[in-house]
Amino acid sequence: MSESNSSPSFEVKLAELEALVRQMEQGSMPLDHSLDAFEKGVRLAKECHTILDTASQKVTEIKQSGEETPFEPEA
């Protein structure tokens, strides 16, 4: 799977989430934009959490089996 065909990486999603949080913390967004940003932030947080869960499961599998297998996030 090539990088250009996959969804954004964990790092990209986390950076986007952090940027949204910074914008919202400034308090200068109109309410409707804040609500949209909050909704997007919740979605990004869930996606990041899913990626982390997948990575954690992979680490557990590797530790239990002693074998190395490539990690390919599904999110």
PDB file of N, H, CA, C and O in Angstrom:
ATOM      1  N   MET A   1       0.853  -1.179   0.000  1.00  0.00           N
ATOM      2  CA  MET A   1       0.000   0.000   0.000  1.00  0.00           C
ATOM      3  C   MET A   1       0.898   1.240   0.000  1.00  0.00           C
ATOM      4  O   MET A   1       1.753   1.380   0.874  1.00  0.00           O
ATOM      5  N   SER A   2       0.716   2.118  -0.946  1.00  0.00           N
ATOM      6  H   SER A   2       0.021   2.004  -1.655  1.00  0.00           H
ATOM      7  CA  SER A   2       1.564   3.306  -1.011  1.00  0.00           C
ATOM      8  C   SER A   2       0.990   4.413  -0.145  1.00  0.00           C
ATOM      9  O   SER A   2      -0.207   4.448   0.140  1.00  0.00           O
ATOM     10  N   GLU A   3       1.855   5.304   0.260  1.00  0.00           N
ATOM     11  H   GLU A   3       2.828   5.276   0.028  1.00  0.00           H
ATOM     12  CA  GLU A   3       1.488   6.393   1.159  1.00  0.00           C
ATOM     13  C   GLU A   3       0.426   7.302   0.545  1.00  0.00           C
ATOM     14  O   GLU A   3      -0.445   7.797   1.261  1.00  0.00           O
ATOM     15  N   SER A   4       0.483   7.532  -0.783  1.00  0.00           N
ATOM     16  H   SER A   4       1.190   7.130  -1.365  1.00  0.00           H
ATOM     17  CA  SER A   4      -0.447   8.458  -1.418  1.00  0.00           C
ATOM     18  C   SER A   4      -1.863   7.887  -1.491  1.00  0.00           C
ATOM     19  O   SER A   4      -2.818   8.659  -1.584  1.00  0.00           O
ATOM     20  N   ASN A   5      -2.033   6.568  -1.453  1.00  0.00           N
ATOM     21  H   ASN A   5      -1.258   5.941  -1.377  1.00  0.00           H
ATOM     22  CA  ASN A   5      -3.347   5.957  -1.553  1.00  0.00           C
ATOM     23  C   ASN A   5      -3.973   5.666  -0.199  1.00  0.00           C
ATOM     24  O   ASN A   5      -5.149   5.307  -0.135  1.00  0.00           O
ATOM     25  N   SER A   6      -3.225   5.809   0.876  1.00  0.00           N
ATOM     26  H   SER A   6      -2.270   6.101   0.824  1.00  0.00           H
ATOM     27  CA  SER A   6      -3.744   5.486   2.193  1.00  0.00           C
ATOM     28  C   SER A   6      -4.309   6.736   2.863  1.00  0.00           C
ATOM     29  O   SER A   6      -4.096   7.861   2.409  1.00  0.00           O
ATOM     30  N   SER A   7      -5.036   6.505   3.954  1.00  0.00           N
ATOM     31  H   SER A   7      -5.209   5.592   4.323  1.00  0.00           H
ATOM     32  CA  SER A   7      -5.557   7.633   4.715  1.00  0.00           C
ATOM     33  C   SER A   7      -4.398   8.315   5.441  1.00  0.00           C
ATOM     34  O   SER A   7      -3.318   7.739   5.573  1.00  0.00           O
ATOM     35  N   PRO A   8      -4.622   9.535   5.906  1.00  0.00           N
ATOM     36  CA  PRO A   8      -3.542  10.244   6.608  1.00  0.00           C
ATOM     37  C   PRO A   8      -3.010   9.436   7.791  1.00  0.00           C
ATOM     38  O   PRO A   8      -3.747   8.682   8.426  1.00  0.00           O
ATOM     39  N   SER A   9      -1.741   9.604   8.068  1.00  0.00           N
ATOM     40  H   SER A   9      -1.142  10.216   7.552  1.00  0.00           H
ATOM     41  CA  SER A   9      -1.104   8.870   9.155  1.00  0.00           C
ATOM     42  C   SER A   9      -1.587   9.366  10.515  1.00  0.00           C
ATOM     43  O   SER A   9      -2.235  10.406  10.632  1.00  0.00           O
ATOM     44  N   PHE A  10      -1.250   8.590  11.526  1.00  0.00           N
ATOM     45  H   PHE A  10      -0.723   7.745  11.431  1.00  0.00           H
ATOM     46  CA  PHE A  10      -1.564   8.969  12.899  1.00  0.00           C
ATOM     47  C   PHE A  10      -1.008  10.356  13.209  1.00  0.00           C
ATOM     48  O   PHE A  10      -1.690  11.199  13.792  1.00  0.00           O
ATOM     49  N   GLU A  11       0.236  10.573  12.812  1.00  0.00           N
ATOM     50  H   GLU A  11       0.790   9.888  12.339  1.00  0.00           H
ATOM     51  CA  GLU A  11       0.893  11.854  13.111  1.00  0.00           C
ATOM     52  C   GLU A  11       0.176  13.026  12.448  1.00  0.00           C
ATOM     53  O   GLU A  11       0.047  14.096  13.044  1.00  0.00           O
ATOM     54  N   VAL A  12      -0.286  12.826  11.223  1.00  0.00           N
ATOM     55  H   VAL A  12      -0.181  11.958  10.739  1.00  0.00           H
ATOM     56  CA  VAL A  12      -1.010  13.886  10.512  1.00  0.00           C
ATOM     57  C   VAL A  12      -2.338  14.174  11.205  1.00  0.00           C
ATOM     58  O   VAL A  12      -2.710  15.332  11.398  1.00  0.00           O
ATOM     59  N   LYS A  13      -3.047  13.108  11.576  1.00  0.00           N
ATOM     60  H   LYS A  13      -2.745  12.168  11.419  1.00  0.00           H
ATOM     61  CA  LYS A  13      -4.334  13.277  12.253  1.00  0.00           C
ATOM     62  C   LYS A  13      -4.155  13.943  13.612  1.00  0.00           C
ATOM     63  O   LYS A  13      -4.946  14.807  13.990  1.00  0.00           O
ATOM     64  N   LEU A  14      -3.126  13.548  14.339  1.00  0.00           N
ATOM     65  H   LEU A  14      -2.483  12.846  14.032  1.00  0.00           H
ATOM     66  CA  LEU A  14      -2.874  14.137  15.651  1.00  0.00           C
ATOM     67  C   LEU A  14      -2.517  15.618  15.522  1.00  0.00           C
ATOM     68  O   LEU A  14      -2.979  16.437  16.316  1.00  0.00           O
ATOM     69  N   ALA A  15      -1.705  15.964  14.535  1.00  0.00           N
ATOM     70  H   ALA A  15      -1.330  15.298  13.890  1.00  0.00           H
ATOM     71  CA  ALA A  15      -1.340  17.365  14.320  1.00  0.00           C
ATOM     72  C   ALA A  15      -2.576  18.192  13.969  1.00  0.00           C
ATOM     73  O   ALA A  15      -2.719  19.325  14.429  1.00  0.00           O
ATOM     74  N   GLU A  16      -3.459  17.628  13.161  1.00  0.00           N
ATOM     75  H   GLU A  16      -3.342  16.708  12.788  1.00  0.00           H
ATOM     76  CA  GLU A  16      -4.693  18.336  12.802  1.00  0.00           C
ATOM     77  C   GLU A  16      -5.572  18.537  14.030  1.00  0.00           C
ATOM     78  O   GLU A  16      -6.157  19.604  14.215  1.00  0.00           O
ATOM     79  N   LEU A  17      -5.660  17.510  14.863  1.00  0.00           N
ATOM     80  H   LEU A  17      -5.185  16.643  14.712  1.00  0.00           H
ATOM     81  CA  LEU A  17      -6.437  17.609  16.103  1.00  0.00           C
ATOM     82  C   LEU A  17      -5.851  18.680  17.022  1.00  0.00           C
ATOM     83  O   LEU A  17      -6.591  19.486  17.586  1.00  0.00           O
ATOM     84  N   GLU A  18      -4.543  18.690  17.172  1.00  0.00           N
ATOM     85  H   GLU A  18      -3.942  18.036  16.714  1.00  0.00           H
ATOM     86  CA  GLU A  18      -3.892  19.696  18.016  1.00  0.00           C
ATOM     87  C   GLU A  18      -4.137  21.105  17.488  1.00  0.00           C
ATOM     88  O   GLU A  18      -4.350  22.033  18.269  1.00  0.00           O
ATOM     89  N   ALA A  19      -4.107  21.270  16.166  1.00  0.00           N
ATOM     90  H   ALA A  19      -3.934  20.517  15.532  1.00  0.00           H
ATOM     91  CA  ALA A  19      -4.356  22.585  15.576  1.00  0.00           C
ATOM     92  C   ALA A  19      -5.791  23.035  15.852  1.00  0.00           C
ATOM     93  O   ALA A  19      -6.031  24.205  16.152  1.00  0.00           O
ATOM     94  N   LEU A  20      -6.740  22.108  15.751  1.00  0.00           N
ATOM     95  H   LEU A  20      -6.545  21.158  15.508  1.00  0.00           H
ATOM     96  CA  LEU A  20      -8.133  22.444  16.059  1.00  0.00           C
ATOM     97  C   LEU A  20      -8.290  22.879  17.515  1.00  0.00           C
ATOM     98  O   LEU A  20      -8.983  23.851  17.815  1.00  0.00           O
ATOM     99  N   VAL A  21      -7.637  22.147  18.405  1.00  0.00           N
ATOM    100  H   VAL A  21      -7.074  21.358  18.161  1.00  0.00           H
ATOM    101  CA  VAL A  21      -7.721  22.485  19.829  1.00  0.00           C
ATOM    102  C   VAL A  21      -7.156  23.883  20.082  1.00  0.00           C
ATOM    103  O   VAL A  21      -7.751  24.675  20.813  1.00  0.00           O
ATOM    104  N   ARG A  22      -6.006  24.182  19.477  1.00  0.00           N
ATOM    105  H   ARG A  22      -5.522  23.539  18.883  1.00  0.00           H
ATOM    106  CA  ARG A  22      -5.414  25.518  19.652  1.00  0.00           C
ATOM    107  C   ARG A  22      -6.361  26.615  19.158  1.00  0.00           C
ATOM    108  O   ARG A  22      -6.524  27.644  19.814  1.00  0.00           O
ATOM    109  N   GLN A  23      -6.977  26.390  18.006  1.00  0.00           N
ATOM    110  H   GLN A  23      -6.844  25.554  17.473  1.00  0.00           H
ATOM    111  CA  GLN A  23      -7.902  27.387  17.454  1.00  0.00           C
ATOM    112  C   GLN A  23      -9.101  27.588  18.373  1.00  0.00           C
ATOM    113  O   GLN A  23      -9.542  28.714  18.601  1.00  0.00           O
ATOM    114  N   MET A  24      -9.616  26.490  18.892  1.00  0.00           N
ATOM    115  H   MET A  24      -9.257  25.575  18.707  1.00  0.00           H
ATOM    116  CA  MET A  24     -10.780  26.586  19.767  1.00  0.00           C
ATOM    117  C   MET A  24     -10.427  27.243  21.097  1.00  0.00           C
ATOM    118  O   MET A  24     -11.235  27.979  21.663  1.00  0.00           O
ATOM    119  N   GLU A  25      -9.232  26.979  21.590  1.00  0.00           N
ATOM    120  H   GLU A  25      -8.576  26.381  21.130  1.00  0.00           H
ATOM    121  CA  GLU A  25      -8.810  27.575  22.867  1.00  0.00           C
ATOM    122  C   GLU A  25      -8.652  29.089  22.774  1.00  0.00           C
ATOM    123  O   GLU A  25      -8.763  29.787  23.782  1.00  0.00           O
ATOM    124  N   GLN A  26      -8.399  29.588  21.594  1.00  0.00           N
ATOM    125  H   GLN A  26      -8.310  29.021  20.776  1.00  0.00           H
ATOM    126  CA  GLN A  26      -8.266  31.036  21.419  1.00  0.00           C
ATOM    127  C   GLN A  26      -9.589  31.753  21.649  1.00  0.00           C
ATOM    128  O   GLN A  26      -9.609  32.930  22.009  1.00  0.00           O
ATOM    129  N   GLY A  27     -10.688  31.046  21.441  1.00  0.00           N
ATOM    130  H   GLY A  27     -10.671  30.090  21.149  1.00  0.00           H
ATOM    131  CA  GLY A  27     -12.005  31.605  21.725  1.00  0.00           C
ATOM    132  C   GLY A  27     -12.501  32.603  20.704  1.00  0.00           C
ATOM    133  O   GLY A  27     -13.487  33.294  20.960  1.00  0.00           O
ATOM    134  N   SER A  28     -11.860  32.704  19.563  1.00  0.00           N
ATOM    135  H   SER A  28     -11.059  32.142  19.354  1.00  0.00           H
ATOM    136  CA  SER A  28     -12.266  33.699  18.575  1.00  0.00           C
ATOM    137  C   SER A  28     -13.119  33.129  17.445  1.00  0.00           C
ATOM    138  O   SER A  28     -13.519  33.862  16.541  1.00  0.00           O
ATOM    139  N   MET A  29     -13.396  31.837  17.490  1.00  0.00           N
ATOM    140  H   MET A  29     -13.071  31.242  18.225  1.00  0.00           H
ATOM    141  CA  MET A  29     -14.224  31.204  16.455  1.00  0.00           C
ATOM    142  C   MET A  29     -15.693  31.494  16.708  1.00  0.00           C
ATOM    143  O   MET A  29     -16.137  31.506  17.856  1.00  0.00           O
ATOM    144  N   PRO A  30     -16.446  31.727  15.646  1.00  0.00           N
ATOM    145  CA  PRO A  30     -17.900  31.827  15.819  1.00  0.00           C
ATOM    146  C   PRO A  30     -18.444  30.476  16.300  1.00  0.00           C
ATOM    147  O   PRO A  30     -17.811  29.439  16.103  1.00  0.00           O
ATOM    148  N   LEU A  31     -19.593  30.502  16.917  1.00  0.00           N
ATOM    149  H   LEU A  31     -20.107  31.344  17.077  1.00  0.00           H
ATOM    150  CA  LEU A  31     -20.158  29.297  17.516  1.00  0.00           C
ATOM    151  C   LEU A  31     -20.323  28.171  16.496  1.00  0.00           C
ATOM    152  O   LEU A  31     -19.972  27.027  16.785  1.00  0.00           O
ATOM    153  N   ASP A  32     -20.846  28.472  15.319  1.00  0.00           N
ATOM    154  H   ASP A  32     -21.131  29.402  15.084  1.00  0.00           H
ATOM    155  CA  ASP A  32     -21.060  27.407  14.334  1.00  0.00           C
ATOM    156  C   ASP A  32     -19.745  26.784  13.887  1.00  0.00           C
ATOM    157  O   ASP A  32     -19.686  25.578  13.647  1.00  0.00           O
ATOM    158  N   HIS A  33     -18.686  27.586  13.772  1.00  0.00           N
ATOM    159  H   HIS A  33     -18.733  28.566  13.967  1.00  0.00           H
ATOM    160  CA  HIS A  33     -17.366  27.054  13.421  1.00  0.00           C
ATOM    161  C   HIS A  33     -16.798  26.227  14.572  1.00  0.00           C
ATOM    162  O   HIS A  33     -16.151  25.204  14.349  1.00  0.00           O
ATOM    163  N   SER A  34     -17.041  26.672  15.791  1.00  0.00           N
ATOM    164  H   SER A  34     -17.567  27.503  15.973  1.00  0.00           H
ATOM    165  CA  SER A  34     -16.579  25.923  16.965  1.00  0.00           C
ATOM    166  C   SER A  34     -17.243  24.552  17.032  1.00  0.00           C
ATOM    167  O   SER A  34     -16.593  23.555  17.344  1.00  0.00           O
ATOM    168  N   LEU A  35     -18.529  24.510  16.742  1.00  0.00           N
ATOM    169  H   LEU A  35     -19.057  25.320  16.489  1.00  0.00           H
ATOM    170  CA  LEU A  35     -19.247  23.232  16.756  1.00  0.00           C
ATOM    171  C   LEU A  35     -18.723  22.303  15.663  1.00  0.00           C
ATOM    172  O   LEU A  35     -18.551  21.106  15.895  1.00  0.00           O
ATOM    173  N   ASP A  36     -18.472  22.846  14.481  1.00  0.00           N
ATOM    174  H   ASP A  36     -18.612  23.818  14.293  1.00  0.00           H
ATOM    175  CA  ASP A  36     -17.903  22.037  13.394  1.00  0.00           C
ATOM    176  C   ASP A  36     -16.516  21.527  13.770  1.00  0.00           C
ATOM    177  O   ASP A  36     -16.185  20.365  13.529  1.00  0.00           O
ATOM    178  N   ALA A  37     -15.706  22.407  14.363  1.00  0.00           N
ATOM    179  H   ALA A  37     -15.975  23.350  14.559  1.00  0.00           H
ATOM    180  CA  ALA A  37     -14.357  22.027  14.774  1.00  0.00           C
ATOM    181  C   ALA A  37     -14.413  20.964  15.863  1.00  0.00           C
ATOM    182  O   ALA A  37     -13.618  20.024  15.853  1.00  0.00           O
ATOM    183  N   PHE A  38     -15.341  21.104  16.801  1.00  0.00           N
ATOM    184  H   PHE A  38     -15.987  21.867  16.809  1.00  0.00           H
ATOM    185  CA  PHE A  38     -15.493  20.120  17.869  1.00  0.00           C
ATOM    186  C   PHE A  38     -15.868  18.754  17.293  1.00  0.00           C
ATOM    187  O   PHE A  38     -15.301  17.732  17.678  1.00  0.00           O
ATOM    188  N   GLU A  39     -16.833  18.749  16.361  1.00  0.00           N
ATOM    189  H   GLU A  39     -17.293  19.580  16.048  1.00  0.00           H
ATOM    190  CA  GLU A  39     -17.254  17.503  15.730  1.00  0.00           C
ATOM    191  C   GLU A  39     -16.088  16.839  14.992  1.00  0.00           C
ATOM    192  O   GLU A  39     -15.885  15.629  15.097  1.00  0.00           O
ATOM    193  N   LYS A  40     -15.337  17.632  14.257  1.00  0.00           N
ATOM    194  H   LYS A  40     -15.502  18.615  14.171  1.00  0.00           H
ATOM    195  CA  LYS A  40     -14.176  17.098  13.540  1.00  0.00           C
ATOM    196  C   LYS A  40     -13.127  16.592  14.532  1.00  0.00           C
ATOM    197  O   LYS A  40     -12.505  15.554  14.307  1.00  0.00           O
ATOM    198  N   GLY A  41     -12.934  17.320  15.619  1.00  0.00           N
ATOM    199  H   GLY A  41     -13.439  18.164  15.803  1.00  0.00           H
ATOM    200  CA  GLY A  41     -11.977  16.915  16.642  1.00  0.00           C
ATOM    201  C   GLY A  41     -12.335  15.586  17.283  1.00  0.00           C
ATOM    202  O   GLY A  41     -11.464  14.750  17.523  1.00  0.00           O
ATOM    203  N   VAL A  42     -13.611  15.391  17.557  1.00  0.00           N
ATOM    204  H   VAL A  42     -14.319  16.070  17.361  1.00  0.00           H
ATOM    205  CA  VAL A  42     -14.064  14.121  18.138  1.00  0.00           C
ATOM    206  C   VAL A  42     -13.789  12.984  17.153  1.00  0.00           C
ATOM    207  O   VAL A  42     -13.319  11.917  17.548  1.00  0.00           O
ATOM    208  N   ARG A  43     -14.081  13.213  15.878  1.00  0.00           N
ATOM    209  H   ARG A  43     -14.463  14.079  15.557  1.00  0.00           H
ATOM    210  CA  ARG A  43     -13.828  12.185  14.862  1.00  0.00           C
ATOM    211  C   ARG A  43     -12.343  11.868  14.767  1.00  0.00           C
ATOM    212  O   ARG A  43     -11.959  10.699  14.711  1.00  0.00           O
ATOM    213  N   LEU A  44     -11.503  12.904  14.747  1.00  0.00           N
ATOM    214  H   LEU A  44     -11.815  13.853  14.792  1.00  0.00           H
ATOM    215  CA  LEU A  44     -10.051  12.689  14.682  1.00  0.00           C
ATOM    216  C   LEU A  44      -9.540  11.950  15.914  1.00  0.00           C
ATOM    217  O   LEU A  44      -8.691  11.065  15.803  1.00  0.00           O
ATOM    218  N   ALA A  45     -10.052  12.309  17.080  1.00  0.00           N
ATOM    219  H   ALA A  45     -10.741  13.028  17.170  1.00  0.00           H
ATOM    220  CA  ALA A  45      -9.631  11.645  18.314  1.00  0.00           C
ATOM    221  C   ALA A  45      -9.995  10.161  18.262  1.00  0.00           C
ATOM    222  O   ALA A  45      -9.197   9.319  18.673  1.00  0.00           O
ATOM    223  N   LYS A  46     -11.176   9.833  17.768  1.00  0.00           N
ATOM    224  H   LYS A  46     -11.824  10.518  17.434  1.00  0.00           H
ATOM    225  CA  LYS A  46     -11.585   8.429  17.656  1.00  0.00           C
ATOM    226  C   LYS A  46     -10.688   7.693  16.669  1.00  0.00           C
ATOM    227  O   LYS A  46     -10.282   6.560  16.927  1.00  0.00           O
ATOM    228  N   GLU A  47     -10.376   8.327  15.538  1.00  0.00           N
ATOM    229  H   GLU A  47     -10.706   9.247  15.328  1.00  0.00           H
ATOM    230  CA  GLU A  47      -9.514   7.697  14.548  1.00  0.00           C
ATOM    231  C   GLU A  47      -8.117   7.443  15.122  1.00  0.00           C
ATOM    232  O   GLU A  47      -7.537   6.380  14.901  1.00  0.00           O
ATOM    233  N   CYS A  48      -7.580   8.418  15.856  1.00  0.00           N
ATOM    234  H   CYS A  48      -8.052   9.282  16.036  1.00  0.00           H
ATOM    235  CA  CYS A  48      -6.265   8.247  16.483  1.00  0.00           C
ATOM    236  C   CYS A  48      -6.311   7.118  17.509  1.00  0.00           C
ATOM    237  O   CYS A  48      -5.392   6.303  17.590  1.00  0.00           O
ATOM    238  N   HIS A  49      -7.378   7.078  18.282  1.00  0.00           N
ATOM    239  H   HIS A  49      -8.125   7.740  18.217  1.00  0.00           H
ATOM    240  CA  HIS A  49      -7.526   6.030  19.291  1.00  0.00           C
ATOM    241  C   HIS A  49      -7.562   4.654  18.625  1.00  0.00           C
ATOM    242  O   HIS A  49      -6.952   3.710  19.127  1.00  0.00           O
ATOM    243  N   THR A  50      -8.264   4.534  17.513  1.00  0.00           N
ATOM    244  H   THR A  50      -8.760   5.301  17.106  1.00  0.00           H
ATOM    245  CA  THR A  50      -8.343   3.265  16.789  1.00  0.00           C
ATOM    246  C   THR A  50      -6.967   2.834  16.290  1.00  0.00           C
ATOM    247  O   THR A  50      -6.599   1.664  16.394  1.00  0.00           O
ATOM    248  N   ILE A  51      -6.215   3.782  15.752  1.00  0.00           N
ATOM    249  H   ILE A  51      -6.513   4.733  15.667  1.00  0.00           H
ATOM    250  CA  ILE A  51      -4.865   3.473  15.274  1.00  0.00           C
ATOM    251  C   ILE A  51      -3.987   3.007  16.429  1.00  0.00           C
ATOM    252  O   ILE A  51      -3.245   2.035  16.292  1.00  0.00           O
ATOM    253  N   LEU A  52      -4.066   3.694  17.564  1.00  0.00           N
ATOM    254  H   LEU A  52      -4.669   4.484  17.675  1.00  0.00           H
ATOM    255  CA  LEU A  52      -3.275   3.294  18.731  1.00  0.00           C
ATOM    256  C   LEU A  52      -3.686   1.919  19.246  1.00  0.00           C
ATOM    257  O   LEU A  52      -2.832   1.121  19.632  1.00  0.00           O
ATOM    258  N   ASP A  53      -4.980   1.638  19.254  1.00  0.00           N
ATOM    259  H   ASP A  53      -5.674   2.286  18.940  1.00  0.00           H
ATOM    260  CA  ASP A  53      -5.449   0.306  19.678  1.00  0.00           C
ATOM    261  C   ASP A  53      -4.893  -0.779  18.767  1.00  0.00           C
ATOM    262  O   ASP A  53      -4.450  -1.828  19.233  1.00  0.00           O
ATOM    263  N   THR A  54      -4.919  -0.518  17.463  1.00  0.00           N
ATOM    264  H   THR A  54      -5.278   0.335  17.084  1.00  0.00           H
ATOM    265  CA  THR A  54      -4.402  -1.487  16.493  1.00  0.00           C
ATOM    266  C   THR A  54      -2.909  -1.714  16.716  1.00  0.00           C
ATOM    267  O   THR A  54      -2.441  -2.852  16.691  1.00  0.00           O
ATOM    268  N   ALA A  55      -2.177  -0.651  16.930  1.00  0.00           N
ATOM    269  H   ALA A  55      -2.558   0.273  16.950  1.00  0.00           H
ATOM    270  CA  ALA A  55      -0.737  -0.773  17.176  1.00  0.00           C
ATOM    271  C   ALA A  55      -0.476  -1.545  18.465  1.00  0.00           C
ATOM    272  O   ALA A  55       0.428  -2.379  18.519  1.00  0.00           O
ATOM    273  N   SER A  56      -1.259  -1.272  19.495  1.00  0.00           N
ATOM    274  H   SER A  56      -1.993  -0.594  19.451  1.00  0.00           H
ATOM    275  CA  SER A  56      -1.097  -1.972  20.767  1.00  0.00           C
ATOM    276  C   SER A  56      -1.371  -3.466  20.611  1.00  0.00           C
ATOM    277  O   SER A  56      -0.640  -4.296  21.150  1.00  0.00           O
ATOM    278  N   GLN A  57      -2.414  -3.798  19.880  1.00  0.00           N
ATOM    279  H   GLN A  57      -3.008  -3.124  19.441  1.00  0.00           H
ATOM    280  CA  GLN A  57      -2.725  -5.208  19.632  1.00  0.00           C
ATOM    281  C   GLN A  57      -1.597  -5.880  18.861  1.00  0.00           C
ATOM    282  O   GLN A  57      -1.245  -7.026  19.141  1.00  0.00           O
ATOM    283  N   LYS A  58      -1.033  -5.171  17.896  1.00  0.00           N
ATOM    284  H   LYS A  58      -1.319  -4.240  17.669  1.00  0.00           H
ATOM    285  CA  LYS A  58       0.060  -5.714  17.099  1.00  0.00           C
ATOM    286  C   LYS A  58       1.280  -5.981  17.980  1.00  0.00           C
ATOM    287  O   LYS A  58       1.928  -7.020  17.849  1.00  0.00           O
ATOM    288  N   VAL A  59       1.592  -5.051  18.872  1.00  0.00           N
ATOM    289  H   VAL A  59       1.066  -4.207  18.978  1.00  0.00           H
ATOM    290  CA  VAL A  59       2.721  -5.225  19.790  1.00  0.00           C
ATOM    291  C   VAL A  59       2.490  -6.448  20.666  1.00  0.00           C
ATOM    292  O   VAL A  59       3.401  -7.248  20.878  1.00  0.00           O
ATOM    293  N   THR A  60       1.276  -6.592  21.172  1.00  0.00           N
ATOM    294  H   THR A  60       0.536  -5.942  21.000  1.00  0.00           H
ATOM    295  CA  THR A  60       0.955  -7.757  22.005  1.00  0.00           C
ATOM    296  C   THR A  60       1.120  -9.049  21.220  1.00  0.00           C
ATOM    297  O   THR A  60       1.677 -10.020  21.733  1.00  0.00           O
ATOM    298  N   GLU A  61       0.640  -9.069  19.976  1.00  0.00           N
ATOM    299  H   GLU A  61       0.187  -8.281  19.560  1.00  0.00           H
ATOM    300  CA  GLU A  61       0.781 -10.261  19.135  1.00  0.00           C
ATOM    301  C   GLU A  61       2.251 -10.597  18.888  1.00  0.00           C
ATOM    302  O   GLU A  61       2.648 -11.760  18.949  1.00  0.00           O
ATOM    303  N   ILE A  62       3.040  -9.589  18.614  1.00  0.00           N
ATOM    304  H   ILE A  62       2.718  -8.644  18.565  1.00  0.00           H
ATOM    305  CA  ILE A  62       4.470  -9.808  18.353  1.00  0.00           C
ATOM    306  C   ILE A  62       5.155 -10.354  19.606  1.00  0.00           C
ATOM    307  O   ILE A  62       5.953 -11.287  19.529  1.00  0.00           O
ATOM    308  N   LYS A  63       4.835  -9.766  20.758  1.00  0.00           N
ATOM    309  H   LYS A  63       4.186  -9.007  20.821  1.00  0.00           H
ATOM    310  CA  LYS A  63       5.442 -10.227  22.000  1.00  0.00           C
ATOM    311  C   LYS A  63       5.057 -11.666  22.306  1.00  0.00           C
ATOM    312  O   LYS A  63       5.879 -12.438  22.801  1.00  0.00           O
ATOM    313  N   GLN A  64       3.823 -12.029  22.019  1.00  0.00           N
ATOM    314  H   GLN A  64       3.155 -11.402  21.617  1.00  0.00           H
ATOM    315  CA  GLN A  64       3.345 -13.377  22.319  1.00  0.00           C
ATOM    316  C   GLN A  64       3.897 -14.405  21.336  1.00  0.00           C
ATOM    317  O   GLN A  64       4.214 -15.528  21.730  1.00  0.00           O
ATOM    318  N   SER A  65       4.014 -14.036  20.070  1.00  0.00           N
ATOM    319  H   SER A  65       3.756 -13.124  19.750  1.00  0.00           H
ATOM    320  CA  SER A  65       4.439 -15.005  19.063  1.00  0.00           C
ATOM    321  C   SER A  65       5.950 -15.009  18.843  1.00  0.00           C
ATOM    322  O   SER A  65       6.518 -16.007  18.401  1.00  0.00           O
ATOM    323  N   GLY A  66       6.587 -13.896  19.150  1.00  0.00           N
ATOM    324  H   GLY A  66       6.126 -13.085  19.509  1.00  0.00           H
ATOM    325  CA  GLY A  66       8.018 -13.783  18.905  1.00  0.00           C
ATOM    326  C   GLY A  66       8.346 -13.568  17.441  1.00  0.00           C
ATOM    327  O   GLY A  66       9.519 -13.553  17.066  1.00  0.00           O
ATOM    328  N   GLU A  67       7.325 -13.402  16.604  1.00  0.00           N
ATOM    329  H   GLU A  67       6.372 -13.415  16.909  1.00  0.00           H
ATOM    330  CA  GLU A  67       7.534 -13.170  15.180  1.00  0.00           C
ATOM    331  C   GLU A  67       7.295 -11.707  14.843  1.00  0.00           C
ATOM    332  O   GLU A  67       6.522 -11.013  15.503  1.00  0.00           O
ATOM    333  N   GLU A  68       7.969 -11.263  13.812  1.00  0.00           N
ATOM    334  H   GLU A  68       8.597 -11.826  13.276  1.00  0.00           H
ATOM    335  CA  GLU A  68       7.755  -9.901  13.314  1.00  0.00           C
ATOM    336  C   GLU A  68       6.846  -9.966  12.096  1.00  0.00           C
ATOM    337  O   GLU A  68       7.074 -10.749  11.174  1.00  0.00           O
ATOM    338  N   THR A  69       5.809  -9.129  12.108  1.00  0.00           N
ATOM    339  H   THR A  69       5.624  -8.493  12.857  1.00  0.00           H
ATOM    340  CA  THR A  69       4.934  -9.001  10.959  1.00  0.00           C
ATOM    341  C   THR A  69       4.758  -7.527  10.663  1.00  0.00           C
ATOM    342  O   THR A  69       4.792  -6.718  11.590  1.00  0.00           O
ATOM    343  N   PRO A  70       4.571  -7.143   9.411  1.00  0.00           N
ATOM    344  CA  PRO A  70       4.443  -5.714   9.082  1.00  0.00           C
ATOM    345  C   PRO A  70       3.187  -5.113   9.699  1.00  0.00           C
ATOM    346  O   PRO A  70       2.137  -5.753   9.752  1.00  0.00           O
ATOM    347  N   PHE A  71       3.311  -3.891  10.158  1.00  0.00           N
ATOM    348  H   PHE A  71       4.164  -3.372  10.115  1.00  0.00           H
ATOM    349  CA  PHE A  71       2.181  -3.165  10.734  1.00  0.00           C
ATOM    350  C   PHE A  71       1.538  -2.318   9.655  1.00  0.00           C
ATOM    351  O   PHE A  71       2.191  -1.467   9.051  1.00  0.00           O
ATOM    352  N   GLU A  72       0.247  -2.553   9.412  1.00  0.00           N
ATOM    353  H   GLU A  72      -0.283  -3.244   9.903  1.00  0.00           H
ATOM    354  CA  GLU A  72      -0.504  -1.753   8.459  1.00  0.00           C
ATOM    355  C   GLU A  72      -1.791  -1.313   9.137  1.00  0.00           C
ATOM    356  O   GLU A  72      -2.719  -2.109   9.280  1.00  0.00           O
ATOM    357  N   PRO A  73      -1.858  -0.032   9.563  1.00  0.00           N
ATOM    358  CA  PRO A  73      -3.067   0.441  10.247  1.00  0.00           C
ATOM    359  C   PRO A  73      -4.271   0.384   9.310  1.00  0.00           C
ATOM    360  O   PRO A  73      -4.155   0.642   8.112  1.00  0.00           O
ATOM    361  N   GLU A  74      -5.414   0.045   9.871  1.00  0.00           N
ATOM    362  H   GLU A  74      -5.508  -0.164  10.844  1.00  0.00           H
ATOM    363  CA  GLU A  74      -6.624  -0.066   9.085  1.00  0.00           C
ATOM    364  C   GLU A  74      -7.359   1.256   8.985  1.00  0.00           C
ATOM    365  O   GLU A  74      -8.175   1.442   8.082  1.00  0.00           O
ATOM    366  N   ALA A  75      -7.084   2.180   9.898  1.00  0.00           N
ATOM    367  H   ALA A  75      -6.421   2.029  10.631  1.00  0.00           H
ATOM    368  CA  ALA A  75      -7.803   3.453   9.936  1.00  0.00           C
ATOM    369  C   ALA A  75      -7.248   4.439   8.974  1.00  0.00           C
ATOM    370  O   ALA A  75      -7.744   5.562   8.885  1.00  0.00           O
TER     371      ALA A  75
END
